[in-house]
């Protein structure tokens, strides 16, 4: 019986740790996407490639929307 309690506590601690890690990545993912899409927009302007600019602008706008929706809850 004691083994089950120890295992259950280990599972709870592991789930809590993974929850914190996934929460951090959930917040960092749009921030990283903003930086990468800004670099992509810059490359698209330098190469005069409209597809690069459009693609990265969509990612940029979506990432900003995700961050704003998280902050305004």
mmCIF file of the N, C-alpha and C atoms, coordinates in Angstrom:
data_MODEL
# 
_entry.id   MODEL 
# 
loop_
_atom_site.group_PDB 
_atom_site.id 
_atom_site.type_symbol 
_atom_site.label_atom_id 
_atom_site.label_alt_id 
_atom_site.label_comp_id 
_atom_site.label_asym_id 
_atom_site.label_entity_id 
_atom_site.label_seq_id 
_atom_site.pdbx_PDB_ins_code 
_atom_site.Cartn_x 
_atom_site.Cartn_y 
_atom_site.Cartn_z 
_atom_site.occupancy 
_atom_site.B_iso_or_equiv 
_atom_site.pdbx_formal_charge 
_atom_site.auth_seq_id 
_atom_site.auth_comp_id 
_atom_site.auth_asym_id 
_atom_site.auth_atom_id 
_atom_site.pdbx_PDB_model_num 
ATOM 1   N N  . UNK A 1 1  ? 0.826  -1.196 0.000   1.00 0.00 ? 1  UNK A N  1 
ATOM 2   C CA . UNK A 1 1  ? 0.000  0.000  0.000   1.00 0.00 ? 1  UNK A CA 1 
ATOM 3   C C  . UNK A 1 1  ? 0.868  1.257  0.000   1.00 0.00 ? 1  UNK A C  1 
ATOM 4   N N  . UNK A 1 2  ? 1.967  1.220  0.751   1.00 0.00 ? 2  UNK A N  1 
ATOM 5   C CA . UNK A 1 2  ? 2.836  2.386  0.807   1.00 0.00 ? 2  UNK A CA 1 
ATOM 6   C C  . UNK A 1 2  ? 3.521  2.635  -0.526  1.00 0.00 ? 2  UNK A C  1 
ATOM 7   N N  . UNK A 1 3  ? 3.841  1.567  -1.252  1.00 0.00 ? 3  UNK A N  1 
ATOM 8   C CA . UNK A 1 3  ? 4.453  1.722  -2.572  1.00 0.00 ? 3  UNK A CA 1 
ATOM 9   C C  . UNK A 1 3  ? 3.539  2.479  -3.512  1.00 0.00 ? 3  UNK A C  1 
ATOM 10  N N  . UNK A 1 4  ? 2.247  2.192  -3.454  1.00 0.00 ? 4  UNK A N  1 
ATOM 11  C CA . UNK A 1 4  ? 1.293  2.886  -4.321  1.00 0.00 ? 4  UNK A CA 1 
ATOM 12  C C  . UNK A 1 4  ? 1.245  4.378  -3.996  1.00 0.00 ? 4  UNK A C  1 
ATOM 13  N N  . UNK A 1 5  ? 1.309  4.723  -2.699  1.00 0.00 ? 5  UNK A N  1 
ATOM 14  C CA . UNK A 1 5  ? 1.302  6.139  -2.318  1.00 0.00 ? 5  UNK A CA 1 
ATOM 15  C C  . UNK A 1 5  ? 2.550  6.847  -2.835  1.00 0.00 ? 5  UNK A C  1 
ATOM 16  N N  . UNK A 1 6  ? 3.690  6.185  -2.717  1.00 0.00 ? 6  UNK A N  1 
ATOM 17  C CA . UNK A 1 6  ? 4.940  6.782  -3.195  1.00 0.00 ? 6  UNK A CA 1 
ATOM 18  C C  . UNK A 1 6  ? 4.888  6.972  -4.703  1.00 0.00 ? 6  UNK A C  1 
ATOM 19  N N  . UNK A 1 7  ? 4.395  5.963  -5.418  1.00 0.00 ? 7  UNK A N  1 
ATOM 20  C CA . UNK A 1 7  ? 4.299  6.061  -6.882  1.00 0.00 ? 7  UNK A CA 1 
ATOM 21  C C  . UNK A 1 7  ? 3.324  7.169  -7.271  1.00 0.00 ? 7  UNK A C  1 
ATOM 22  N N  . UNK A 1 8  ? 2.194  7.254  -6.589  1.00 0.00 ? 8  UNK A N  1 
ATOM 23  C CA . UNK A 1 8  ? 1.219  8.300  -6.900  1.00 0.00 ? 8  UNK A CA 1 
ATOM 24  C C  . UNK A 1 8  ? 1.798  9.692  -6.663  1.00 0.00 ? 8  UNK A C  1 
ATOM 25  N N  . UNK A 1 9  ? 2.573  9.849  -5.596  1.00 0.00 ? 9  UNK A N  1 
ATOM 26  C CA . UNK A 1 9  ? 3.190  11.153 -5.340  1.00 0.00 ? 9  UNK A CA 1 
ATOM 27  C C  . UNK A 1 9  ? 4.227  11.489 -6.397  1.00 0.00 ? 9  UNK A C  1 
ATOM 28  N N  . UNK A 1 10 ? 4.991  10.481 -6.840  1.00 0.00 ? 10 UNK A N  1 
ATOM 29  C CA . UNK A 1 10 ? 5.964  10.706 -7.910  1.00 0.00 ? 10 UNK A CA 1 
ATOM 30  C C  . UNK A 1 10 ? 5.266  11.112 -9.200  1.00 0.00 ? 10 UNK A C  1 
ATOM 31  N N  . UNK A 1 11 ? 4.146  10.465 -9.486  1.00 0.00 ? 11 UNK A N  1 
ATOM 32  C CA . UNK A 1 11 ? 3.397  10.804 -10.709 1.00 0.00 ? 11 UNK A CA 1 
ATOM 33  C C  . UNK A 1 11 ? 2.859  12.231 -10.617 1.00 0.00 ? 11 UNK A C  1 
ATOM 34  N N  . UNK A 1 12 ? 2.378  12.618 -9.439  1.00 0.00 ? 12 UNK A N  1 
ATOM 35  C CA . UNK A 1 12 ? 1.864  13.983 -9.266  1.00 0.00 ? 12 UNK A CA 1 
ATOM 36  C C  . UNK A 1 12 ? 2.978  15.020 -9.440  1.00 0.00 ? 12 UNK A C  1 
ATOM 37  N N  . UNK A 1 13 ? 4.143  14.735 -8.875  1.00 0.00 ? 13 UNK A N  1 
ATOM 38  C CA . UNK A 1 13 ? 5.260  15.670 -9.016  1.00 0.00 ? 13 UNK A CA 1 
ATOM 39  C C  . UNK A 1 13 ? 5.709  15.764 -10.466 1.00 0.00 ? 13 UNK A C  1 
ATOM 40  N N  . UNK A 1 14 ? 5.764  14.627 -11.153 1.00 0.00 ? 14 UNK A N  1 
ATOM 41  C CA . UNK A 1 14 ? 6.172  14.619 -12.559 1.00 0.00 ? 14 UNK A CA 1 
ATOM 42  C C  . UNK A 1 14 ? 5.161  15.377 -13.412 1.00 0.00 ? 14 UNK A C  1 
ATOM 43  N N  . UNK A 1 15 ? 3.872  15.152 -13.165 1.00 0.00 ? 15 UNK A N  1 
ATOM 44  C CA . UNK A 1 15 ? 2.838  15.857 -13.927 1.00 0.00 ? 15 UNK A CA 1 
ATOM 45  C C  . UNK A 1 15 ? 2.915  17.359 -13.676 1.00 0.00 ? 15 UNK A C  1 
ATOM 46  N N  . UNK A 1 16 ? 3.176  17.748 -12.434 1.00 0.00 ? 16 UNK A N  1 
ATOM 47  C CA . UNK A 1 16 ? 3.295  19.165 -12.112 1.00 0.00 ? 16 UNK A CA 1 
ATOM 48  C C  . UNK A 1 16 ? 4.492  19.780 -12.833 1.00 0.00 ? 16 UNK A C  1 
ATOM 49  N N  . UNK A 1 17 ? 5.615  19.063 -12.850 1.00 0.00 ? 17 UNK A N  1 
ATOM 50  C CA . UNK A 1 17 ? 6.816  19.557 -13.540 1.00 0.00 ? 17 UNK A CA 1 
ATOM 51  C C  . UNK A 1 17 ? 6.551  19.710 -15.032 1.00 0.00 ? 17 UNK A C  1 
ATOM 52  N N  . UNK A 1 18 ? 5.948  18.694 -15.643 1.00 0.00 ? 18 UNK A N  1 
ATOM 53  C CA . UNK A 1 18 ? 5.641  18.791 -17.068 1.00 0.00 ? 18 UNK A CA 1 
ATOM 54  C C  . UNK A 1 18 ? 4.636  19.903 -17.347 1.00 0.00 ? 18 UNK A C  1 
ATOM 55  N N  . UNK A 1 19 ? 3.718  20.129 -16.417 1.00 0.00 ? 19 UNK A N  1 
ATOM 56  C CA . UNK A 1 19 ? 2.764  21.218 -16.579 1.00 0.00 ? 19 UNK A CA 1 
ATOM 57  C C  . UNK A 1 19 ? 3.450  22.573 -16.598 1.00 0.00 ? 19 UNK A C  1 
ATOM 58  N N  . UNK A 1 20 ? 4.407  22.769 -15.703 1.00 0.00 ? 20 UNK A N  1 
ATOM 59  C CA . UNK A 1 20 ? 5.151  24.032 -15.666 1.00 0.00 ? 20 UNK A CA 1 
ATOM 60  C C  . UNK A 1 20 ? 5.971  24.207 -16.938 1.00 0.00 ? 20 UNK A C  1 
ATOM 61  N N  . UNK A 1 21 ? 6.641  23.138 -17.370 1.00 0.00 ? 21 UNK A N  1 
ATOM 62  C CA . UNK A 1 21 ? 7.459  23.213 -18.592 1.00 0.00 ? 21 UNK A CA 1 
ATOM 63  C C  . UNK A 1 21 ? 6.591  23.542 -19.796 1.00 0.00 ? 21 UNK A C  1 
ATOM 64  N N  . UNK A 1 22 ? 5.437  22.888 -19.927 1.00 0.00 ? 22 UNK A N  1 
ATOM 65  C CA . UNK A 1 22 ? 4.569  23.152 -21.079 1.00 0.00 ? 22 UNK A CA 1 
ATOM 66  C C  . UNK A 1 22 ? 3.989  24.564 -21.019 1.00 0.00 ? 22 UNK A C  1 
ATOM 67  N N  . UNK A 1 23 ? 3.719  25.075 -19.818 1.00 0.00 ? 23 UNK A N  1 
ATOM 68  C CA . UNK A 1 23 ? 3.213  26.442 -19.682 1.00 0.00 ? 23 UNK A CA 1 
ATOM 69  C C  . UNK A 1 23 ? 4.261  27.454 -20.132 1.00 0.00 ? 23 UNK A C  1 
ATOM 70  N N  . UNK A 1 24 ? 5.521  27.221 -19.759 1.00 0.00 ? 24 UNK A N  1 
ATOM 71  C CA . UNK A 1 24 ? 6.601  28.120 -20.172 1.00 0.00 ? 24 UNK A CA 1 
ATOM 72  C C  . UNK A 1 24 ? 6.739  28.101 -21.686 1.00 0.00 ? 24 UNK A C  1 
ATOM 73  N N  . UNK A 1 25 ? 6.697  26.907 -22.290 1.00 0.00 ? 25 UNK A N  1 
ATOM 74  C CA . UNK A 1 25 ? 6.806  26.824 -23.746 1.00 0.00 ? 25 UNK A CA 1 
ATOM 75  C C  . UNK A 1 25 ? 5.598  27.443 -24.434 1.00 0.00 ? 25 UNK A C  1 
ATOM 76  N N  . UNK A 1 26 ? 4.421  27.348 -23.809 1.00 0.00 ? 26 UNK A N  1 
ATOM 77  C CA . UNK A 1 26 ? 3.220  27.965 -24.378 1.00 0.00 ? 26 UNK A CA 1 
ATOM 78  C C  . UNK A 1 26 ? 3.386  29.482 -24.464 1.00 0.00 ? 26 UNK A C  1 
ATOM 79  N N  . UNK A 1 27 ? 4.037  30.073 -23.466 1.00 0.00 ? 27 UNK A N  1 
ATOM 80  C CA . UNK A 1 27 ? 4.266  31.515 -23.462 1.00 0.00 ? 27 UNK A CA 1 
ATOM 81  C C  . UNK A 1 27 ? 5.409  31.878 -24.406 1.00 0.00 ? 27 UNK A C  1 
ATOM 82  N N  . UNK A 1 28 ? 6.469  31.066 -24.430 1.00 0.00 ? 28 UNK A N  1 
ATOM 83  C CA . UNK A 1 28 ? 7.644  31.393 -25.245 1.00 0.00 ? 28 UNK A CA 1 
ATOM 84  C C  . UNK A 1 28 ? 7.421  31.176 -26.735 1.00 0.00 ? 28 UNK A C  1 
ATOM 85  N N  . UNK A 1 29 ? 6.546  30.247 -27.094 1.00 0.00 ? 29 UNK A N  1 
ATOM 86  C CA . UNK A 1 29 ? 6.373  29.904 -28.510 1.00 0.00 ? 29 UNK A CA 1 
ATOM 87  C C  . UNK A 1 29 ? 5.945  31.099 -29.355 1.00 0.00 ? 29 UNK A C  1 
ATOM 88  N N  . UNK A 1 30 ? 4.921  31.892 -28.962 1.00 0.00 ? 30 UNK A N  1 
ATOM 89  C CA . UNK A 1 30 ? 4.575  33.050 -29.790 1.00 0.00 ? 30 UNK A CA 1 
ATOM 90  C C  . UNK A 1 30 ? 5.673  34.115 -29.822 1.00 0.00 ? 30 UNK A C  1 
ATOM 91  N N  . UNK A 1 31 ? 6.412  34.257 -28.717 1.00 0.00 ? 31 UNK A N  1 
ATOM 92  C CA . UNK A 1 31 ? 7.493  35.254 -28.681 1.00 0.00 ? 31 UNK A CA 1 
ATOM 93  C C  . UNK A 1 31 ? 8.596  34.865 -29.665 1.00 0.00 ? 31 UNK A C  1 
ATOM 94  N N  . UNK A 1 32 ? 8.965  33.589 -29.665 1.00 0.00 ? 32 UNK A N  1 
ATOM 95  C CA . UNK A 1 32 ? 9.975  33.109 -30.620 1.00 0.00 ? 32 UNK A CA 1 
ATOM 96  C C  . UNK A 1 32 ? 9.459  33.255 -32.045 1.00 0.00 ? 32 UNK A C  1 
ATOM 97  N N  . UNK A 1 33 ? 8.177  32.956 -32.264 1.00 0.00 ? 33 UNK A N  1 
ATOM 98  C CA . UNK A 1 33 ? 7.595  33.070 -33.604 1.00 0.00 ? 33 UNK A CA 1 
ATOM 99  C C  . UNK A 1 33 ? 7.622  34.515 -34.093 1.00 0.00 ? 33 UNK A C  1 
ATOM 100 N N  . UNK A 1 34 ? 7.425  35.478 -33.195 1.00 0.00 ? 34 UNK A N  1 
ATOM 101 C CA . UNK A 1 34 ? 7.474  36.889 -33.590 1.00 0.00 ? 34 UNK A CA 1 
ATOM 102 C C  . UNK A 1 34 ? 8.865  37.247 -34.093 1.00 0.00 ? 34 UNK A C  1 
ATOM 103 N N  . UNK A 1 35 ? 9.898  36.837 -33.338 1.00 0.00 ? 35 UNK A N  1 
ATOM 104 C CA . UNK A 1 35 ? 11.261 37.153 -33.761 1.00 0.00 ? 35 UNK A CA 1 
ATOM 105 C C  . UNK A 1 35 ? 11.610 36.482 -35.090 1.00 0.00 ? 35 UNK A C  1 
ATOM 106 N N  . UNK A 1 36 ? 11.250 35.220 -35.233 1.00 0.00 ? 36 UNK A N  1 
ATOM 107 C CA . UNK A 1 36 ? 11.571 34.511 -36.479 1.00 0.00 ? 36 UNK A CA 1 
ATOM 108 C C  . UNK A 1 36 ? 10.802 35.093 -37.665 1.00 0.00 ? 36 UNK A C  1 
ATOM 109 N N  . UNK A 1 37 ? 9.546  35.463 -37.445 1.00 0.00 ? 37 UNK A N  1 
ATOM 110 C CA . UNK A 1 37 ? 8.792  36.034 -38.557 1.00 0.00 ? 37 UNK A CA 1 
ATOM 111 C C  . UNK A 1 37 ? 9.295  37.433 -38.906 1.00 0.00 ? 37 UNK A C  1 
ATOM 112 N N  . UNK A 1 38 ? 9.776  38.185 -37.916 1.00 0.00 ? 38 UNK A N  1 
ATOM 113 C CA . UNK A 1 38 ? 10.363 39.501 -38.217 1.00 0.00 ? 38 UNK A CA 1 
ATOM 114 C C  . UNK A 1 38 ? 11.622 39.340 -39.067 1.00 0.00 ? 38 UNK A C  1 
ATOM 115 N N  . UNK A 1 39 ? 12.415 38.339 -38.735 1.00 0.00 ? 39 UNK A N  1 
ATOM 116 C CA . UNK A 1 39 ? 13.600 38.053 -39.569 1.00 0.00 ? 39 UNK A CA 1 
ATOM 117 C C  . UNK A 1 39 ? 13.173 37.646 -40.972 1.00 0.00 ? 39 UNK A C  1 
ATOM 118 N N  . UNK A 1 40 ? 12.118 36.838 -41.067 1.00 0.00 ? 40 UNK A N  1 
ATOM 119 C CA . UNK A 1 40 ? 11.617 36.409 -42.374 1.00 0.00 ? 40 UNK A CA 1 
ATOM 120 C C  . UNK A 1 40 ? 11.082 37.570 -43.200 1.00 0.00 ? 40 UNK A C  1 
ATOM 121 N N  . UNK A 1 41 ? 10.381 38.501 -42.547 1.00 0.00 ? 41 UNK A N  1 
ATOM 122 C CA . UNK A 1 41 ? 9.883  39.689 -43.262 1.00 0.00 ? 41 UNK A CA 1 
ATOM 123 C C  . UNK A 1 41 ? 11.062 40.510 -43.770 1.00 0.00 ? 41 UNK A C  1 
ATOM 124 N N  . UNK A 1 42 ? 12.073 40.677 -42.942 1.00 0.00 ? 42 UNK A N  1 
ATOM 125 C CA . UNK A 1 42 ? 13.274 41.421 -43.347 1.00 0.00 ? 42 UNK A CA 1 
ATOM 126 C C  . UNK A 1 42 ? 13.952 40.756 -44.554 1.00 0.00 ? 42 UNK A C  1 
ATOM 127 N N  . UNK A 1 43 ? 14.074 39.430 -44.515 1.00 0.00 ? 43 UNK A N  1 
ATOM 128 C CA . UNK A 1 43 ? 14.669 38.709 -45.658 1.00 0.00 ? 43 UNK A CA 1 
ATOM 129 C C  . UNK A 1 43 ? 13.810 38.856 -46.910 1.00 0.00 ? 43 UNK A C  1 
ATOM 130 N N  . UNK A 1 44 ? 12.492 38.812 -46.720 1.00 0.00 ? 44 UNK A N  1 
ATOM 131 C CA . UNK A 1 44 ? 11.588 38.962 -47.861 1.00 0.00 ? 44 UNK A CA 1 
ATOM 132 C C  . UNK A 1 44 ? 11.688 40.329 -48.497 1.00 0.00 ? 44 UNK A C  1 
ATOM 133 N N  . UNK A 1 45 ? 11.861 41.364 -47.674 1.00 0.00 ? 45 UNK A N  1 
ATOM 134 C CA . UNK A 1 45 ? 12.016 42.715 -48.215 1.00 0.00 ? 45 UNK A CA 1 
ATOM 135 C C  . UNK A 1 45 ? 13.337 42.829 -48.962 1.00 0.00 ? 45 UNK A C  1 
ATOM 136 N N  . UNK A 1 46 ? 14.404 42.267 -48.388 1.00 0.00 ? 46 UNK A N  1 
ATOM 137 C CA . UNK A 1 46 ? 15.712 42.341 -49.049 1.00 0.00 ? 46 UNK A CA 1 
ATOM 138 C C  . UNK A 1 46 ? 15.731 41.589 -50.376 1.00 0.00 ? 46 UNK A C  1 
ATOM 139 N N  . UNK A 1 47 ? 15.039 40.443 -50.419 1.00 0.00 ? 47 UNK A N  1 
ATOM 140 C CA . UNK A 1 47 ? 15.036 39.647 -51.649 1.00 0.00 ? 47 UNK A CA 1 
ATOM 141 C C  . UNK A 1 47 ? 13.875 40.014 -52.565 1.00 0.00 ? 47 UNK A C  1 
ATOM 142 N N  . UNK A 1 48 ? 13.045 40.949 -52.159 1.00 0.00 ? 48 UNK A N  1 
ATOM 143 C CA . UNK A 1 48 ? 11.860 41.371 -52.916 1.00 0.00 ? 48 UNK A CA 1 
ATOM 144 C C  . UNK A 1 48 ? 10.975 40.169 -53.233 1.00 0.00 ? 48 UNK A C  1 
ATOM 145 N N  . UNK A 1 49 ? 10.772 39.319 -52.232 1.00 0.00 ? 49 UNK A N  1 
ATOM 146 C CA . UNK A 1 49 ? 9.962  38.122 -52.401 1.00 0.00 ? 49 UNK A CA 1 
ATOM 147 C C  . UNK A 1 49 ? 8.637  38.329 -51.658 1.00 0.00 ? 49 UNK A C  1 
ATOM 148 N N  . UNK A 1 50 ? 7.550  38.497 -52.422 1.00 0.00 ? 50 UNK A N  1 
ATOM 149 C CA . UNK A 1 50 ? 6.249  38.794 -51.807 1.00 0.00 ? 50 UNK A CA 1 
ATOM 150 C C  . UNK A 1 50 ? 5.714  37.618 -51.005 1.00 0.00 ? 50 UNK A C  1 
ATOM 151 N N  . UNK A 1 51 ? 6.040  36.402 -51.418 1.00 0.00 ? 51 UNK A N  1 
ATOM 152 C CA . UNK A 1 51 ? 5.563  35.222 -50.686 1.00 0.00 ? 51 UNK A CA 1 
ATOM 153 C C  . UNK A 1 51 ? 6.176  35.173 -49.281 1.00 0.00 ? 51 UNK A C  1 
ATOM 154 N N  . UNK A 1 52 ? 7.473  35.445 -49.178 1.00 0.00 ? 52 UNK A N  1 
ATOM 155 C CA . UNK A 1 52 ? 8.146  35.505 -47.872 1.00 0.00 ? 52 UNK A CA 1 
ATOM 156 C C  . UNK A 1 52 ? 7.487  36.534 -46.973 1.00 0.00 ? 52 UNK A C  1 
ATOM 157 N N  . UNK A 1 53 ? 7.249  37.704 -47.537 1.00 0.00 ? 53 UNK A N  1 
ATOM 158 C CA . UNK A 1 53 ? 6.672  38.795 -46.750 1.00 0.00 ? 53 UNK A CA 1 
ATOM 159 C C  . UNK A 1 53 ? 5.267  38.426 -46.271 1.00 0.00 ? 53 UNK A C  1 
ATOM 160 N N  . UNK A 1 54 ? 4.442  37.903 -47.172 1.00 0.00 ? 54 UNK A N  1 
ATOM 161 C CA . UNK A 1 54 ? 3.063  37.556 -46.823 1.00 0.00 ? 54 UNK A CA 1 
ATOM 162 C C  . UNK A 1 54 ? 3.012  36.442 -45.789 1.00 0.00 ? 54 UNK A C  1 
ATOM 163 N N  . UNK A 1 55 ? 3.798  35.393 -46.010 1.00 0.00 ? 55 UNK A N  1 
ATOM 164 C CA . UNK A 1 55 ? 3.817  34.263 -45.091 1.00 0.00 ? 55 UNK A CA 1 
ATOM 165 C C  . UNK A 1 55 ? 4.228  34.696 -43.687 1.00 0.00 ? 55 UNK A C  1 
ATOM 166 N N  . UNK A 1 56 ? 5.318  35.417 -43.615 1.00 0.00 ? 56 UNK A N  1 
ATOM 167 C CA . UNK A 1 56 ? 5.834  35.823 -42.311 1.00 0.00 ? 56 UNK A CA 1 
ATOM 168 C C  . UNK A 1 56 ? 4.966  36.889 -41.656 1.00 0.00 ? 56 UNK A C  1 
ATOM 169 N N  . UNK A 1 57 ? 4.310  37.716 -42.449 1.00 0.00 ? 57 UNK A N  1 
ATOM 170 C CA . UNK A 1 57 ? 3.388  38.703 -41.875 1.00 0.00 ? 57 UNK A CA 1 
ATOM 171 C C  . UNK A 1 57 ? 2.196  37.997 -41.231 1.00 0.00 ? 57 UNK A C  1 
ATOM 172 N N  . UNK A 1 58 ? 1.719  36.927 -41.848 1.00 0.00 ? 58 UNK A N  1 
ATOM 173 C CA . UNK A 1 58 ? 0.613  36.164 -41.252 1.00 0.00 ? 58 UNK A CA 1 
ATOM 174 C C  . UNK A 1 58 ? 1.032  35.532 -39.928 1.00 0.00 ? 58 UNK A C  1 
ATOM 175 N N  . UNK A 1 59 ? 2.230  34.960 -39.884 1.00 0.00 ? 59 UNK A N  1 
ATOM 176 C CA . UNK A 1 59 ? 2.734  34.370 -38.641 1.00 0.00 ? 59 UNK A CA 1 
ATOM 177 C C  . UNK A 1 59 ? 2.912  35.457 -37.580 1.00 0.00 ? 59 UNK A C  1 
ATOM 178 N N  . UNK A 1 60 ? 3.420  36.601 -37.979 1.00 0.00 ? 60 UNK A N  1 
ATOM 179 C CA . UNK A 1 60 ? 3.642  37.713 -37.049 1.00 0.00 ? 60 UNK A CA 1 
ATOM 180 C C  . UNK A 1 60 ? 2.322  38.173 -36.443 1.00 0.00 ? 60 UNK A C  1 
ATOM 181 N N  . UNK A 1 61 ? 1.327  38.387 -37.287 1.00 0.00 ? 61 UNK A N  1 
ATOM 182 C CA . UNK A 1 61 ? 0.028  38.864 -36.804 1.00 0.00 ? 61 UNK A CA 1 
ATOM 183 C C  . UNK A 1 61 ? -0.626 37.831 -35.894 1.00 0.00 ? 61 UNK A C  1 
ATOM 184 N N  . UNK A 1 62 ? -0.551 36.560 -36.268 1.00 0.00 ? 62 UNK A N  1 
ATOM 185 C CA . UNK A 1 62 ? -1.139 35.503 -35.439 1.00 0.00 ? 62 UNK A CA 1 
ATOM 186 C C  . UNK A 1 62 ? -0.446 35.413 -34.088 1.00 0.00 ? 62 UNK A C  1 
ATOM 187 N N  . UNK A 1 63 ? 0.869  35.543 -34.072 1.00 0.00 ? 63 UNK A N  1 
ATOM 188 C CA . UNK A 1 63 ? 1.612  35.463 -32.814 1.00 0.00 ? 63 UNK A CA 1 
ATOM 189 C C  . UNK A 1 63 ? 1.287  36.646 -31.906 1.00 0.00 ? 63 UNK A C  1 
ATOM 190 N N  . UNK A 1 64 ? 1.191  37.824 -32.493 1.00 0.00 ? 64 UNK A N  1 
ATOM 191 C CA . UNK A 1 64 ? 0.819  38.999 -31.694 1.00 0.00 ? 64 UNK A CA 1 
ATOM 192 C C  . UNK A 1 64 ? -0.583 38.809 -31.117 1.00 0.00 ? 64 UNK A C  1 
ATOM 193 N N  . UNK A 1 65 ? -1.492 38.268 -31.919 1.00 0.00 ? 65 UNK A N  1 
ATOM 194 C CA . UNK A 1 65 ? -2.852 38.000 -31.443 1.00 0.00 ? 65 UNK A CA 1 
ATOM 195 C C  . UNK A 1 65 ? -2.839 37.005 -30.283 1.00 0.00 ? 65 UNK A C  1 
ATOM 196 N N  . UNK A 1 66 ? -2.030 35.949 -30.398 1.00 0.00 ? 66 UNK A N  1 
ATOM 197 C CA . UNK A 1 66 ? -1.951 34.952 -29.317 1.00 0.00 ? 66 UNK A CA 1 
ATOM 198 C C  . UNK A 1 66 ? -1.436 35.569 -28.025 1.00 0.00 ? 66 UNK A C  1 
ATOM 199 N N  . UNK A 1 67 ? -0.404 36.393 -28.130 1.00 0.00 ? 67 UNK A N  1 
ATOM 200 C CA . UNK A 1 67 ? 0.155  37.025 -26.934 1.00 0.00 ? 67 UNK A CA 1 
ATOM 201 C C  . UNK A 1 67 ? -0.855 37.984 -26.316 1.00 0.00 ? 67 UNK A C  1 
ATOM 202 N N  . UNK A 1 68 ? -1.511 38.774 -27.158 1.00 0.00 ? 68 UNK A N  1 
ATOM 203 C CA . UNK A 1 68 ? -2.489 39.728 -26.625 1.00 0.00 ? 68 UNK A CA 1 
ATOM 204 C C  . UNK A 1 68 ? -3.665 39.002 -25.978 1.00 0.00 ? 68 UNK A C  1 
ATOM 205 N N  . UNK A 1 69 ? -4.109 37.895 -26.560 1.00 0.00 ? 69 UNK A N  1 
ATOM 206 C CA . UNK A 1 69 ? -5.224 37.166 -25.957 1.00 0.00 ? 69 UNK A CA 1 
ATOM 207 C C  . UNK A 1 69 ? -4.821 36.528 -24.631 1.00 0.00 ? 69 UNK A C  1 
ATOM 208 N N  . UNK A 1 70 ? -3.534 36.123 -24.517 1.00 0.00 ? 70 UNK A N  1 
ATOM 209 C CA . UNK A 1 70 ? -3.079 35.579 -23.236 1.00 0.00 ? 70 UNK A CA 1 
ATOM 210 C C  . UNK A 1 70 ? -2.969 36.681 -22.179 1.00 0.00 ? 70 UNK A C  1 
ATOM 211 N N  . UNK A 1 71 ? -2.510 37.863 -22.594 1.00 0.00 ? 71 UNK A N  1 
ATOM 212 C CA . UNK A 1 71 ? -2.308 38.953 -21.634 1.00 0.00 ? 71 UNK A CA 1 
ATOM 213 C C  . UNK A 1 71 ? -3.618 39.597 -21.194 1.00 0.00 ? 71 UNK A C  1 
ATOM 214 N N  . UNK A 1 72 ? -4.618 39.600 -22.071 1.00 0.00 ? 72 UNK A N  1 
ATOM 215 C CA . UNK A 1 72 ? -5.859 40.308 -21.770 1.00 0.00 ? 72 UNK A CA 1 
ATOM 216 C C  . UNK A 1 72 ? -6.921 39.436 -21.113 1.00 0.00 ? 72 UNK A C  1 
ATOM 217 N N  . UNK A 1 73 ? -6.560 38.214 -20.725 1.00 0.00 ? 73 UNK A N  1 
ATOM 218 C CA . UNK A 1 73 ? -7.540 37.349 -20.052 1.00 0.00 ? 73 UNK A CA 1 
ATOM 219 C C  . UNK A 1 73 ? -7.829 37.836 -18.666 1.00 0.00 ? 73 UNK A C  1 
# 
